[in-house]
């Protein structure tokens, strides 16, 4: 499990209070939803690759994400950026 924290200026917090009933709940929902979308993308990439290579697909989304990274079928954004810039 990981914890993220965001620091806002007083002005930014007031602005968030203008647009959200709970800025903390809004931020939590935004990050959680983006993570869900990324998981869906990874599961799709993994499933296509596994089907093409005849690899058995794990039974949980968590296991698929972990195996996708372990196999190198997906990489972190930092690793992809480094490759794109020729740093790796």
N, C-alpha and C positions, 0 to 999 in steps of 0.2 A: 504494500500500500504506500502511496506517496501523498504528500501534502504540498499544495501550492498556496502561495500567499501573494496578494496584490496590495500595493500601497498606493493610495489615491491622495491627491491634494484635497483640501477642504472644498475647493471649487468643483473638482471632479466628483467628489462624493455628493455634493448638492445636485449636480447635474444628473447623477445616477438616481438620486431620490426623486427627481422630476420625472424620469422615464420608467421607474420600476417601483413596485410596492416594497420590494426588498432587494436592494442591490446585491447583497450576499447571495440570496437565492437565485437571482438572475445570473450572476457570474458562475455559480455552481452549475446551473442548468446549461449555460453556454459551453462550458468546458466539458461537462459530461456528455452533452449531445455531440460535440465535435469528436470526442473520443469514440463514441458509438459509431459515427460515420467512418472514422478511420478503421475501426475493427471490421466493419462491413466490407470496406475496400480490401483489407488484408485477407479476409476470408475468401473473397471472390478471387483475388490473385492466387492464393494458395490452392483453392479448389481447381482452377483451370490448370495450374502447373502440375498438381498431383494427378489429375485425370490424364494429362498428356504423358506423364512419366510412369503411370501405373502405380503410384504410391498410395497406400491406404491413408484415408483422411481421418484425423483424430475426431473424437466424438463430441468435443466441446470447443466453443469459440476460443476460450482461454488457451487450450492446448494447441489449437491451430495457430494462434498468434505467436505463441512461444516457439513452435516448430518452424514457422515461417522465418523468424529471425535466426533460429539455430541453423537452418539450412541455407541461409543467405538469400532466400527468395525475396525478402523485403529487407530494407535497410532504414536506419534512422535518417531523418532529414539532414542531420549534421554530416553523416557519412555520404549521402547522395550529393550534398553541396560540395564536399571535399573532392569527390570523384569528378564532378562537373568542372571544378576549378583546377584539376590535375594535382591536387594535394596528396592524393593517395595513389 
